[in-house]
Amino acid sequence: MERKGRDSVKAIQVKVFDNDLEKAMRILKKKIQNDGLFKRLKLKKSYEKPSEYRRRKQREALRRQRIAAARSRYR
């Protein structure tokens, strides 16, 4: 079972068909964005105060709860 956290590494792969690199790059960028890699890199670039960290984590948890509630409502 793969562990989530700092040590987990997930390989992102994109297959190139008919030497269409532009399409492969668009797909790769979308996969990276959906994975949240850009967001994590941006957060690591600069220092985040502990109070800002707690506030961000709370916002993320509330967002996850809203999404889960919306999903459960429509199922």
N, CA, C, O and CB atoms as a CASP TS submission, in Angstrom:
PFRMAT TS
TARGET T0000
AUTHOR 0000-0000-0000
METHOD Language model
MODEL 1
PARENT N/A
ATOM      1  N   MET     1       0.842  -1.179   0.000  1.00  0.00           N
ATOM      2  CA  MET     1       0.000   0.000   0.000  1.00  0.00           C
ATOM      3  C   MET     1       0.884   1.237   0.000  1.00  0.00           C
ATOM      4  O   MET     1       1.829   1.325   0.784  1.00  0.00           O
ATOM      5  CB  MET     1      -0.956   0.001   1.214  1.00  0.00           C
ATOM      6  N   GLU     2       0.590   2.174  -0.855  1.00  0.00           N
ATOM      7  CA  GLU     2       1.398   3.380  -0.963  1.00  0.00           C
ATOM      8  C   GLU     2       1.019   4.368   0.119  1.00  0.00           C
ATOM      9  O   GLU     2      -0.159   4.617   0.375  1.00  0.00           O
ATOM     10  CB  GLU     2       1.239   4.016  -2.341  1.00  0.00           C
ATOM     11  N   ARG     3       2.040   4.927   0.749  1.00  0.00           N
ATOM     12  CA  ARG     3       1.825   5.853   1.852  1.00  0.00           C
ATOM     13  C   ARG     3       1.804   7.277   1.323  1.00  0.00           C
ATOM     14  O   ARG     3       2.654   7.671   0.525  1.00  0.00           O
ATOM     15  CB  ARG     3       2.916   5.689   2.932  1.00  0.00           C
ATOM     16  N   LYS     4       0.812   8.049   1.783  1.00  0.00           N
ATOM     17  CA  LYS     4       0.753   9.445   1.370  1.00  0.00           C
ATOM     18  C   LYS     4       1.602  10.274   2.310  1.00  0.00           C
ATOM     19  O   LYS     4       1.680   9.992   3.506  1.00  0.00           O
ATOM     20  CB  LYS     4      -0.704   9.963   1.347  1.00  0.00           C
ATOM     21  N   GLY     5       2.231  11.285   1.770  1.00  0.00           N
ATOM     22  CA  GLY     5       3.038  12.160   2.600  1.00  0.00           C
ATOM     23  C   GLY     5       4.285  12.606   1.857  1.00  0.00           C
ATOM     24  O   GLY     5       4.317  12.644   0.627  1.00  0.00           O
ATOM     25  N   ARG     6       5.288  12.934   2.613  1.00  0.00           N
ATOM     26  CA  ARG     6       6.496  13.491   2.016  1.00  0.00           C
ATOM     27  C   ARG     6       7.264  12.470   1.186  1.00  0.00           C
ATOM     28  O   ARG     6       7.839  12.822   0.156  1.00  0.00           O
ATOM     29  CB  ARG     6       7.391  14.042   3.095  1.00  0.00           C
ATOM     30  N   ASP     7       7.283  11.204   1.621  1.00  0.00           N
ATOM     31  CA  ASP     7       8.134  10.210   0.993  1.00  0.00           C
ATOM     32  C   ASP     7       7.509   9.536  -0.220  1.00  0.00           C
ATOM     33  O   ASP     7       8.201   8.832  -0.955  1.00  0.00           O
ATOM     34  CB  ASP     7       8.499   9.181   1.988  1.00  0.00           C
ATOM     35  N   SER     8       6.230   9.736  -0.440  1.00  0.00           N
ATOM     36  CA  SER     8       5.596   9.039  -1.550  1.00  0.00           C
ATOM     37  C   SER     8       5.927   9.748  -2.865  1.00  0.00           C
ATOM     38  O   SER     8       5.863  10.973  -2.968  1.00  0.00           O
ATOM     39  CB  SER     8       4.065   8.959  -1.342  1.00  0.00           C
ATOM     40  N   VAL     9       6.274   8.955  -3.844  1.00  0.00           N
ATOM     41  CA  VAL     9       6.598   9.474  -5.166  1.00  0.00           C
ATOM     42  C   VAL     9       5.687   8.779  -6.160  1.00  0.00           C
ATOM     43  O   VAL     9       5.629   7.551  -6.219  1.00  0.00           O
ATOM     44  CB  VAL     9       8.110   9.257  -5.524  1.00  0.00           C
ATOM     45  N   LYS    10       4.985   9.575  -6.931  1.00  0.00           N
ATOM     46  CA  LYS    10       4.063   9.015  -7.910  1.00  0.00           C
ATOM     47  C   LYS    10       4.561   9.397  -9.300  1.00  0.00           C
ATOM     48  O   LYS    10       4.741  10.578  -9.597  1.00  0.00           O
ATOM     49  CB  LYS    10       2.598   9.522  -7.672  1.00  0.00           C
ATOM     50  N   ALA    11       4.776   8.421 -10.128  1.00  0.00           N
ATOM     51  CA  ALA    11       5.264   8.684 -11.480  1.00  0.00           C
ATOM     52  C   ALA    11       4.102   9.131 -12.356  1.00  0.00           C
ATOM     53  O   ALA    11       3.032   8.523 -12.356  1.00  0.00           O
ATOM     54  CB  ALA    11       5.950   7.427 -12.079  1.00  0.00           C
ATOM     55  N   ILE    12       4.334  10.202 -13.100  1.00  0.00           N
ATOM     56  CA  ILE    12       3.344  10.701 -14.046  1.00  0.00           C
ATOM     57  C   ILE    12       3.875  10.386 -15.437  1.00  0.00           C
ATOM     58  O   ILE    12       4.960  10.825 -15.818  1.00  0.00           O
ATOM     59  CB  ILE    12       3.071  12.249 -13.859  1.00  0.00           C
ATOM     60  N   GLN    13       3.101   9.629 -16.178  1.00  0.00           N
ATOM     61  CA  GLN    13       3.541   9.225 -17.507  1.00  0.00           C
ATOM     62  C   GLN    13       2.543   9.693 -18.554  1.00  0.00           C
ATOM     63  O   GLN    13       1.332   9.713 -18.332  1.00  0.00           O
ATOM     64  CB  GLN    13       3.722   7.700 -17.582  1.00  0.00           C
ATOM     65  N   VAL    14       3.091  10.067 -19.695  1.00  0.00           N
ATOM     66  CA  VAL    14       2.271  10.460 -20.839  1.00  0.00           C
ATOM     67  C   VAL    14       2.843   9.767 -22.068  1.00  0.00           C
ATOM     68  O   VAL    14       4.046   9.825 -22.322  1.00  0.00           O
ATOM     69  CB  VAL    14       2.240  12.025 -21.023  1.00  0.00           C
ATOM     70  N   LYS    15       1.980   9.120 -22.818  1.00  0.00           N
ATOM     71  CA  LYS    15       2.421   8.467 -24.049  1.00  0.00           C
ATOM     72  C   LYS    15       2.281   9.432 -25.212  1.00  0.00           C
ATOM     73  O   LYS    15       1.296  10.164 -25.314  1.00  0.00           O
ATOM     74  CB  LYS    15       1.612   7.174 -24.314  1.00  0.00           C
ATOM     75  N   VAL    16       3.280   9.425 -26.089  1.00  0.00           N
ATOM     76  CA  VAL    16       3.281  10.293 -27.265  1.00  0.00           C
ATOM     77  C   VAL    16       2.895   9.448 -28.475  1.00  0.00           C
ATOM     78  O   VAL    16       3.538   8.444 -28.780  1.00  0.00           O
ATOM     79  CB  VAL    16       4.682  10.977 -27.474  1.00  0.00           C
ATOM     80  N   PHE    17       1.847   9.867 -29.148  1.00  0.00           N
ATOM     81  CA  PHE    17       1.392   9.179 -30.351  1.00  0.00           C
ATOM     82  C   PHE    17       1.671  10.043 -31.573  1.00  0.00           C
ATOM     83  O   PHE    17       1.421  11.248 -31.552  1.00  0.00           O
ATOM     84  CB  PHE    17      -0.114   8.841 -30.256  1.00  0.00           C
ATOM     85  N   ASP    18       2.182   9.443 -32.623  1.00  0.00           N
ATOM     86  CA  ASP    18       2.439  10.107 -33.904  1.00  0.00           C
ATOM     87  C   ASP    18       3.314  11.351 -33.760  1.00  0.00           C
ATOM     88  O   ASP    18       3.107  12.340 -34.463  1.00  0.00           O
ATOM     89  CB  ASP    18       1.128  10.487 -34.558  1.00  0.00           C
ATOM     90  N   ASN    19       4.290  11.307 -32.851  1.00  0.00           N
ATOM     91  CA  ASN    19       5.217  12.426 -32.621  1.00  0.00           C
ATOM     92  C   ASN    19       4.508  13.740 -32.349  1.00  0.00           C
ATOM     93  O   ASN    19       5.022  14.802 -32.699  1.00  0.00           O
ATOM     94  CB  ASN    19       6.126  12.592 -33.810  1.00  0.00           C
ATOM     95  N   ASP    20       3.335  13.688 -31.730  1.00  0.00           N
ATOM     96  CA  ASP    20       2.575  14.898 -31.403  1.00  0.00           C
ATOM     97  C   ASP    20       2.977  15.374 -30.003  1.00  0.00           C
ATOM     98  O   ASP    20       2.280  15.115 -29.022  1.00  0.00           O
ATOM     99  CB  ASP    20       1.028  14.632 -31.480  1.00  0.00           C
ATOM    100  N   LEU    21       4.113  16.072 -29.930  1.00  0.00           N
ATOM    101  CA  LEU    21       4.645  16.520 -28.642  1.00  0.00           C
ATOM    102  C   LEU    21       3.794  17.607 -28.007  1.00  0.00           C
ATOM    103  O   LEU    21       3.678  17.660 -26.782  1.00  0.00           O
ATOM    104  CB  LEU    21       6.058  17.022 -28.813  1.00  0.00           C
ATOM    105  N   GLU    22       3.200  18.470 -28.809  1.00  0.00           N
ATOM    106  CA  GLU    22       2.385  19.552 -28.254  1.00  0.00           C
ATOM    107  C   GLU    22       1.205  18.991 -27.461  1.00  0.00           C
ATOM    108  O   GLU    22       0.899  19.455 -26.363  1.00  0.00           O
ATOM    109  CB  GLU    22       1.878  20.474 -29.378  1.00  0.00           C
ATOM    110  N   LYS    23       0.551  17.985 -28.040  1.00  0.00           N
ATOM    111  CA  LYS    23      -0.581  17.370 -27.352  1.00  0.00           C
ATOM    112  C   LYS    23      -0.115  16.648 -26.090  1.00  0.00           C
ATOM    113  O   LYS    23      -0.779  16.712 -25.056  1.00  0.00           O
ATOM    114  CB  LYS    23      -1.314  16.392 -28.287  1.00  0.00           C
ATOM    115  N   ALA    24       1.019  15.966 -26.172  1.00  0.00           N
ATOM    116  CA  ALA    24       1.558  15.263 -25.004  1.00  0.00           C
ATOM    117  C   ALA    24       1.915  16.248 -23.899  1.00  0.00           C
ATOM    118  O   ALA    24       1.684  15.961 -22.724  1.00  0.00           O
ATOM    119  CB  ALA    24       2.793  14.436 -25.393  1.00  0.00           C
ATOM    120  N   MET    25       2.473  17.401 -24.251  1.00  0.00           N
ATOM    121  CA  MET    25       2.823  18.417 -23.253  1.00  0.00           C
ATOM    122  C   MET    25       1.571  18.985 -22.590  1.00  0.00           C
ATOM    123  O   MET    25       1.567  19.227 -21.383  1.00  0.00           O
ATOM    124  CB  MET    25       3.637  19.550 -23.902  1.00  0.00           C
ATOM    125  N   ARG    26       0.509  19.198 -23.367  1.00  0.00           N
ATOM    126  CA  ARG    26      -0.749  19.692 -22.782  1.00  0.00           C
ATOM    127  C   ARG    26      -1.315  18.681 -21.793  1.00  0.00           C
ATOM    128  O   ARG    26      -1.784  19.045 -20.715  1.00  0.00           O
ATOM    129  CB  ARG    26      -1.786  19.987 -23.887  1.00  0.00           C
ATOM    130  N   ILE    27      -1.266  17.398 -22.177  1.00  0.00           N
ATOM    131  CA  ILE    27      -1.773  16.343 -21.303  1.00  0.00           C
ATOM    132  C   ILE    27      -0.937  16.269 -20.028  1.00  0.00           C
ATOM    133  O   ILE    27      -1.482  16.130 -18.933  1.00  0.00           O
ATOM    134  CB  ILE    27      -1.767  14.982 -22.031  1.00  0.00           C
ATOM    135  N   LEU    28       0.392  16.362 -20.169  1.00  0.00           N
ATOM    136  CA  LEU    28       1.285  16.317 -19.010  1.00  0.00           C
ATOM    137  C   LEU    28       1.021  17.489 -18.070  1.00  0.00           C
ATOM    138  O   LEU    28       0.960  17.312 -16.853  1.00  0.00           O
ATOM    139  CB  LEU    28       2.750  16.325 -19.462  1.00  0.00           C
ATOM    140  N   LYS    29       0.867  18.675 -18.631  1.00  0.00           N
ATOM    141  CA  LYS    29       0.605  19.851 -17.803  1.00  0.00           C
ATOM    142  C   LYS    29      -0.704  19.691 -17.040  1.00  0.00           C
ATOM    143  O   LYS    29      -0.780  20.052 -15.865  1.00  0.00           O
ATOM    144  CB  LYS    29       0.565  21.120 -18.668  1.00  0.00           C
ATOM    145  N   LYS    30      -1.732  19.158 -17.688  1.00  0.00           N
ATOM    146  CA  LYS    30      -3.027  18.949 -17.039  1.00  0.00           C
ATOM    147  C   LYS    30      -2.903  17.926 -15.914  1.00  0.00           C
ATOM    148  O   LYS    30      -3.478  18.107 -14.841  1.00  0.00           O
ATOM    149  CB  LYS    30      -4.080  18.488 -18.067  1.00  0.00           C
ATOM    150  N   LYS    31      -2.143  16.838 -16.161  1.00  0.00           N
ATOM    151  CA  LYS    31      -1.962  15.819 -15.129  1.00  0.00           C
ATOM    152  C   LYS    31      -1.217  16.383 -13.926  1.00  0.00           C
ATOM    153  O   LYS    31      -1.565  16.089 -12.782  1.00  0.00           O
ATOM    154  CB  LYS    31      -1.209  14.615 -15.694  1.00  0.00           C
ATOM    155  N   ILE    32      -0.197  17.189 -14.182  1.00  0.00           N
ATOM    156  CA  ILE    32       0.569  17.793 -13.088  1.00  0.00           C
ATOM    157  C   ILE    32      -0.317  18.737 -12.298  1.00  0.00           C
ATOM    158  O   ILE    32      -0.253  18.768 -11.069  1.00  0.00           O
ATOM    159  CB  ILE    32       1.807  18.543 -13.626  1.00  0.00           C
ATOM    160  N   GLN    33      -1.145  19.507 -12.994  1.00  0.00           N
ATOM    161  CA  GLN    33      -2.035  20.442 -12.318  1.00  0.00           C
ATOM    162  C   GLN    33      -3.064  19.701 -11.469  1.00  0.00           C
ATOM    163  O   GLN    33      -3.335  20.103 -10.337  1.00  0.00           O
ATOM    164  CB  GLN    33      -2.738  21.339 -13.338  1.00  0.00           C
ATOM    165  N   ASN    34      -3.634  18.635 -11.996  1.00  0.00           N
ATOM    166  CA  ASN    34      -4.617  17.853 -11.244  1.00  0.00           C
ATOM    167  C   ASN    34      -3.987  17.161 -10.043  1.00  0.00           C
ATOM    168  O   ASN    34      -4.648  16.958  -9.025  1.00  0.00           O
ATOM    169  CB  ASN    34      -5.272  16.818 -12.149  1.00  0.00           C
ATOM    170  N   ASP    35      -2.717  16.800 -10.157  1.00  0.00           N
ATOM    171  CA  ASP    35      -2.006  16.144  -9.072  1.00  0.00           C
ATOM    172  C   ASP    35      -1.686  17.123  -7.936  1.00  0.00           C
ATOM    173  O   ASP    35      -1.492  16.702  -6.796  1.00  0.00           O
ATOM    174  CB  ASP    35      -0.721  15.510  -9.599  1.00  0.00           C
ATOM    175  N   GLY    36      -1.632  18.411  -8.235  1.00  0.00           N
ATOM    176  CA  GLY    36      -1.329  19.412  -7.216  1.00  0.00           C
ATOM    177  C   GLY    36       0.153  19.690  -7.066  1.00  0.00           C
ATOM    178  O   GLY    36       0.573  20.299  -6.082  1.00  0.00           O
ATOM    179  N   LEU    37       0.947  19.255  -8.022  1.00  0.00           N
ATOM    180  CA  LEU    37       2.388  19.443  -7.934  1.00  0.00           C
ATOM    181  C   LEU    37       2.763  20.918  -7.988  1.00  0.00           C
ATOM    182  O   LEU    37       3.623  21.363  -7.227  1.00  0.00           O
ATOM    183  CB  LEU    37       3.085  18.687  -9.053  1.00  0.00           C
ATOM    184  N   PHE    38       2.133  21.681  -8.872  1.00  0.00           N
ATOM    185  CA  PHE    38       2.433  23.107  -8.982  1.00  0.00           C
ATOM    186  C   PHE    38       2.146  23.814  -7.661  1.00  0.00           C
ATOM    187  O   PHE    38       2.912  24.672  -7.222  1.00  0.00           O
ATOM    188  CB  PHE    38       1.614  23.747 -10.120  1.00  0.00           C
ATOM    189  N   LYS    39       1.040  23.443  -7.041  1.00  0.00           N
ATOM    190  CA  LYS    39       0.650  24.065  -5.773  1.00  0.00           C
ATOM    191  C   LYS    39       1.681  23.760  -4.687  1.00  0.00           C
ATOM    192  O   LYS    39       2.073  24.648  -3.930  1.00  0.00           O
ATOM    193  CB  LYS    39      -0.748  23.574  -5.335  1.00  0.00           C
ATOM    194  N   ARG    40       2.123  22.484  -4.614  1.00  0.00           N
ATOM    195  CA  ARG    40       3.112  22.104  -3.602  1.00  0.00           C
ATOM    196  C   ARG    40       4.436  22.816  -3.829  1.00  0.00           C
ATOM    197  O   ARG    40       5.076  23.254  -2.873  1.00  0.00           O
ATOM    198  CB  ARG    40       3.326  20.590  -3.607  1.00  0.00           C
ATOM    199  N   LEU    41       4.854  22.936  -5.087  1.00  0.00           N
ATOM    200  CA  LEU    41       6.110  23.619  -5.379  1.00  0.00           C
ATOM    201  C   LEU    41       6.032  25.092  -5.007  1.00  0.00           C
ATOM    202  O   LEU    41       6.995  25.649  -4.479  1.00  0.00           O
ATOM    203  CB  LEU    41       6.466  23.468  -6.854  1.00  0.00           C
ATOM    204  N   LYS    42       4.910  25.721  -5.274  1.00  0.00           N
ATOM    205  CA  LYS    42       4.728  27.127  -4.943  1.00  0.00           C
ATOM    206  C   LYS    42       4.784  27.337  -3.434  1.00  0.00           C
ATOM    207  O   LYS    42       5.371  28.309  -2.958  1.00  0.00           O
ATOM    208  CB  LYS    42       3.398  27.640  -5.503  1.00  0.00           C
ATOM    209  N   LEU    43       4.165  26.413  -2.675  1.00  0.00           N
ATOM    210  CA  LEU    43       4.191  26.527  -1.222  1.00  0.00           C
ATOM    211  C   LEU    43       5.596  26.332  -0.666  1.00  0.00           C
ATOM    212  O   LEU    43       5.964  26.988   0.308  1.00  0.00           O
ATOM    213  CB  LEU    43       3.243  25.516  -0.600  1.00  0.00           C
ATOM    214  N   LYS    44       6.382  25.453  -1.258  1.00  0.00           N
ATOM    215  CA  LYS    44       7.733  25.179  -0.780  1.00  0.00           C
ATOM    216  C   LYS    44       8.713  26.289  -1.132  1.00  0.00           C
ATOM    217  O   LYS    44       9.779  26.398  -0.525  1.00  0.00           O
ATOM    218  CB  LYS    44       8.224  23.873  -1.348  1.00  0.00           C
ATOM    219  N   LYS    45       8.354  27.110  -2.111  1.00  0.00           N
ATOM    220  CA  LYS    45       9.267  28.140  -2.570  1.00  0.00           C
ATOM    221  C   LYS    45       9.545  29.186  -1.495  1.00  0.00           C
ATOM    222  O   LYS    45      10.664  29.689  -1.394  1.00  0.00           O
ATOM    223  CB  LYS    45       8.710  28.805  -3.802  1.00  0.00           C
ATOM    224  N   SER    46       8.542  29.513  -0.700  1.00  0.00           N
ATOM    225  CA  SER    46       8.717  30.553   0.309  1.00  0.00           C
ATOM    226  C   SER    46       8.238  30.063   1.662  1.00  0.00           C
ATOM    227  O   SER    46       7.523  29.066   1.764  1.00  0.00           O
ATOM    228  CB  SER    46       7.968  31.829  -0.090  1.00  0.00           C
ATOM    229  N   TYR    47       8.642  30.781   2.698  1.00  0.00           N
ATOM    230  CA  TYR    47       8.293  30.430   4.071  1.00  0.00           C
ATOM    231  C   TYR    47       6.820  30.720   4.329  1.00  0.00           C
ATOM    232  O   TYR    47       6.279  31.725   3.868  1.00  0.00           O
ATOM    233  CB  TYR    47       9.176  31.199   5.072  1.00  0.00           C
ATOM    234  N   GLU    48       6.191  29.831   5.064  1.00  0.00           N
ATOM    235  CA  GLU    48       4.792  30.000   5.433  1.00  0.00           C
ATOM    236  C   GLU    48       4.711  30.019   6.951  1.00  0.00           C
ATOM    237  O   GLU    48       5.142  29.077   7.616  1.00  0.00           O
ATOM    238  CB  GLU    48       3.897  28.865   4.829  1.00  0.00           C
ATOM    239  N   LYS    49       4.161  31.086   7.489  1.00  0.00           N
ATOM    240  CA  LYS    49       4.042  31.204   8.937  1.00  0.00           C
ATOM    241  C   LYS    49       3.157  30.085   9.484  1.00  0.00           C
ATOM    242  O   LYS    49       2.246  29.625   8.796  1.00  0.00           O
ATOM    243  CB  LYS    49       3.471  32.585   9.324  1.00  0.00           C
ATOM    244  N   PRO    50       3.417  29.645  10.713  1.00  0.00           N
ATOM    245  CA  PRO    50       2.605  28.569  11.285  1.00  0.00           C
ATOM    246  C   PRO    50       1.116  28.908  11.329  1.00  0.00           C
ATOM    247  O   PRO    50       0.278  28.029  11.125  1.00  0.00           O
ATOM    248  CB  PRO    50       3.089  28.250  12.680  1.00  0.00           C
ATOM    249  N   SER    51       0.778  30.165  11.593  1.00  0.00           N
ATOM    250  CA  SER    51      -0.642  30.535  11.623  1.00  0.00           C
ATOM    251  C   SER    51      -1.255  30.440  10.234  1.00  0.00           C
ATOM    252  O   SER    51      -2.403  30.018  10.092  1.00  0.00           O
ATOM    253  CB  SER    51      -0.819  31.956  12.179  1.00  0.00           C
ATOM    254  N   GLU    52      -0.497  30.829   9.201  1.00  0.00           N
ATOM    255  CA  GLU    52      -0.991  30.717   7.825  1.00  0.00           C
ATOM    256  C   GLU    52      -1.135  29.249   7.424  1.00  0.00           C
ATOM    257  O   GLU    52      -2.068  28.877   6.714  1.00  0.00           O
ATOM    258  CB  GLU    52      -0.043  31.446   6.847  1.00  0.00           C
ATOM    259  N   TYR    53      -0.197  28.424   7.890  1.00  0.00           N
ATOM    260  CA  TYR    53      -0.247  26.987   7.605  1.00  0.00           C
ATOM    261  C   TYR    53      -1.527  26.384   8.181  1.00  0.00           C
ATOM    262  O   TYR    53      -2.246  25.662   7.491  1.00  0.00           O
ATOM    263  CB  TYR    53       1.001  26.268   8.185  1.00  0.00           C
ATOM    264  N   ARG    54      -1.808  26.688   9.458  1.00  0.00           N
ATOM    265  CA  ARG    54      -3.020  26.161  10.104  1.00  0.00           C
ATOM    266  C   ARG    54      -4.278  26.631   9.397  1.00  0.00           C
ATOM    267  O   ARG    54      -5.211  25.854   9.194  1.00  0.00           O
ATOM    268  CB  ARG    54      -3.067  26.579  11.572  1.00  0.00           C
ATOM    269  N   ARG    55      -4.303  27.914   9.021  1.00  0.00           N
ATOM    270  CA  ARG    55      -5.474  28.469   8.340  1.00  0.00           C
ATOM    271  C   ARG    55      -5.676  27.799   6.978  1.00  0.00           C
ATOM    272  O   ARG    55      -6.804  27.481   6.603  1.00  0.00           O
ATOM    273  CB  ARG    55      -5.323  29.995   8.166  1.00  0.00           C
ATOM    274  N   ARG    56      -4.586  27.586   6.243  1.00  0.00           N
ATOM    275  CA  ARG    56      -4.681  26.938   4.930  1.00  0.00           C
ATOM    276  C   ARG    56      -5.173  25.506   5.079  1.00  0.00           C
ATOM    277  O   ARG    56      -6.021  25.054   4.309  1.00  0.00           O
ATOM    278  CB  ARG    56      -3.317  26.960   4.210  1.00  0.00           C
ATOM    279  N   LYS    57      -4.640  24.790   6.071  1.00  0.00           N
ATOM    280  CA  LYS    57      -5.072  23.413   6.292  1.00  0.00           C
ATOM    281  C   LYS    57      -6.556  23.350   6.651  1.00  0.00           C
ATOM    282  O   LYS    57      -7.268  22.447   6.211  1.00  0.00           O
ATOM    283  CB  LYS    57      -4.235  22.765   7.399  1.00  0.00           C
ATOM    284  N   GLN    58      -7.020  24.315   7.451  1.00  0.00           N
ATOM    285  CA  GLN    58      -8.448  24.365   7.790  1.00  0.00           C
ATOM    286  C   GLN    58      -9.301  24.608   6.554  1.00  0.00           C
ATOM    287  O   GLN    58     -10.330  23.960   6.365  1.00  0.00           O
ATOM    288  CB  GLN    58      -8.713  25.459   8.828  1.00  0.00           C
ATOM    289  N   ARG    59      -8.870  25.550   5.709  1.00  0.00           N
ATOM    290  CA  ARG    59      -9.616  25.837   4.474  1.00  0.00           C
ATOM    291  C   ARG    59      -9.677  24.615   3.583  1.00  0.00           C
ATOM    292  O   ARG    59     -10.725  24.308   3.016  1.00  0.00           O
ATOM    293  CB  ARG    59      -8.979  27.006   3.712  1.00  0.00           C
ATOM    294  N   GLU    60      -8.546  23.903   3.453  1.00  0.00           N
ATOM    295  CA  GLU    60      -8.514  22.706   2.617  1.00  0.00           C
ATOM    296  C   GLU    60      -9.446  21.626   3.168  1.00  0.00           C
ATOM    297  O   GLU    60     -10.133  20.944   2.408  1.00  0.00           O
ATOM    298  CB  GLU    60      -7.081  22.167   2.513  1.00  0.00           C
ATOM    299  N   ALA    61      -9.464  21.473   4.499  1.00  0.00           N
ATOM    300  CA  ALA    61     -10.334  20.466   5.114  1.00  0.00           C
ATOM    301  C   ALA    61     -11.802  20.816   4.881  1.00  0.00           C
ATOM    302  O   ALA    61     -12.609  19.939   4.572  1.00  0.00           O
ATOM    303  CB  ALA    61     -10.045  20.349   6.630  1.00  0.00           C
ATOM    304  N   LEU    62     -12.152  22.104   5.029  1.00  0.00           N
ATOM    305  CA  LEU    62     -13.531  22.531   4.781  1.00  0.00           C
ATOM    306  C   LEU    62     -13.927  22.293   3.326  1.00  0.00           C
ATOM    307  O   LEU    62     -15.049  21.879   3.035  1.00  0.00           O
ATOM    308  CB  LEU    62     -13.704  24.014   5.136  1.00  0.00           C
ATOM    309  N   ARG    63     -12.999  22.558   2.428  1.00  0.00           N
ATOM    310  CA  ARG    63     -13.271  22.339   0.998  1.00  0.00           C
ATOM    311  C   ARG    63     -13.521  20.859   0.723  1.00  0.00           C
ATOM    312  O   ARG    63     -14.446  20.506  -0.007  1.00  0.00           O
ATOM    313  CB  ARG    63     -12.091  22.850   0.131  1.00  0.00           C
ATOM    314  N   ARG    64     -12.688  19.991   1.314  1.00  0.00           N
ATOM    315  CA  ARG    64     -12.876  18.549   1.141  1.00  0.00           C
ATOM    316  C   ARG    64     -14.221  18.101   1.700  1.00  0.00           C
ATOM    317  O   ARG    64     -14.894  17.258   1.108  1.00  0.00           O
ATOM    318  CB  ARG    64     -11.740  17.774   1.822  1.00  0.00           C
ATOM    319  N   GLN    65     -14.614  18.672   2.848  1.00  0.00           N
ATOM    320  CA  GLN    65     -15.909  18.317   3.442  1.00  0.00           C
ATOM    321  C   GLN    65     -17.067  18.758   2.553  1.00  0.00           C
ATOM    322  O   GLN    65     -18.034  18.016   2.378  1.00  0.00           O
ATOM    323  CB  GLN    65     -16.050  18.948   4.833  1.00  0.00           C
ATOM    324  N   ARG    66     -16.972  19.967   1.989  1.00  0.00           N
ATOM    325  CA  ARG    66     -18.031  20.454   1.092  1.00  0.00           C
ATOM    326  C   ARG    66     -18.146  19.576  -0.135  1.00  0.00           C
ATOM    327  O   ARG    66     -19.250  19.248  -0.568  1.00  0.00           O
ATOM    328  CB  ARG    66     -17.763  21.903   0.671  1.00  0.00           C
ATOM    329  N   ILE    67     -17.015  19.195  -0.695  1.00  0.00           N
ATOM    330  CA  ILE    67     -17.020  18.346  -1.889  1.00  0.00           C
ATOM    331  C   ILE    67     -17.622  16.984  -1.557  1.00  0.00           C
ATOM    332  O   ILE    67     -18.430  16.462  -2.324  1.00  0.00           O
ATOM    333  CB  ILE    67     -15.585  18.181  -2.453  1.00  0.00           C
ATOM    334  N   ALA    68     -17.232  16.400  -0.407  1.00  0.00           N
ATOM    335  CA  ALA    68     -17.762  15.103  -0.011  1.00  0.00           C
ATOM    336  C   ALA    68     -19.264  15.178   0.242  1.00  0.00           C
ATOM    337  O   ALA    68     -20.002  14.261  -0.117  1.00  0.00           O
ATOM    338  CB  ALA    68     -17.042  14.595   1.236  1.00  0.00           C
ATOM    339  N   ALA    69     -19.719  16.272   0.862  1.00  0.00           N
ATOM    340  CA  ALA    69     -21.147  16.433   1.118  1.00  0.00           C
ATOM    341  C   ALA    69     -21.936  16.562  -0.181  1.00  0.00           C
ATOM    342  O   ALA    69     -23.025  16.006  -0.321  1.00  0.00           O
ATOM    343  CB  ALA    69     -21.390  17.653   1.999  1.00  0.00           C
ATOM    344  N   ALA    70     -21.359  17.311  -1.133  1.00  0.00           N
ATOM    345  CA  ALA    70     -22.028  17.471  -2.421  1.00  0.00           C
ATOM    346  C   ALA    70     -22.103  16.146  -3.165  1.00  0.00           C
ATOM    347  O   ALA    70     -23.112  15.840  -3.799  1.00  0.00           O
ATOM    348  CB  ALA    70     -21.303  18.513  -3.273  1.00  0.00           C
ATOM    349  N   ARG    71     -21.047  15.370  -3.088  1.00  0.00           N
ATOM    350  CA  ARG    71     -21.042  14.061  -3.756  1.00  0.00           C
ATOM    351  C   ARG    71     -22.058  13.120  -3.129  1.00  0.00           C
ATOM    352  O   ARG    71     -22.751  12.384  -3.832  1.00  0.00           O
ATOM    353  CB  ARG    71     -19.645  13.433  -3.695  1.00  0.00           C
ATOM    354  N   SER    72     -22.144  13.147  -1.815  1.00  0.00           N
ATOM    355  CA  SER    72     -23.075  12.236  -1.134  1.00  0.00           C
ATOM    356  C   SER    72     -24.526  12.644  -1.374  1.00  0.00           C
ATOM    357  O   SER    72     -25.414  11.792  -1.372  1.00  0.00           O
ATOM    358  CB  SER    72     -22.786  12.204   0.374  1.00  0.00           C
ATOM    359  N   ARG    73     -24.773  13.924  -1.579  1.00  0.00           N
ATOM    360  CA  ARG    73     -26.126  14.408  -1.853  1.00  0.00           C
ATOM    361  C   ARG    73     -26.651  13.902  -3.182  1.00  0.00           C
ATOM    362  O   ARG    73     -27.841  13.615  -3.318  1.00  0.00           O
ATOM    363  CB  ARG    73     -26.155  15.921  -1.837  1.00  0.00           C
ATOM    364  N   TYR    74     -25.753  13.789  -4.177  1.00  0.00           N
ATOM    365  CA  TYR    74     -26.188  13.406  -5.521  1.00  0.00           C
ATOM    366  C   TYR    74     -26.049  11.925  -5.803  1.00  0.00           C
ATOM    367  O   TYR    74     -26.250  11.498  -6.940  1.00  0.00           O
ATOM    368  CB  TYR    74     -25.414  14.170  -6.538  1.00  0.00           C
ATOM    369  N   ARG    75     -25.716  11.141  -4.814  1.00  0.00           N
ATOM    370  CA  ARG    75     -25.594   9.694  -5.044  1.00  0.00           C
ATOM    371  C   ARG    75     -26.763   8.953  -4.549  1.00  0.00           C
ATOM    372  O   ARG    75     -26.813   7.728  -4.668  1.00  0.00           O
ATOM    373  CB  ARG    75     -24.375   9.152  -4.404  1.00  0.00           C
TER
END
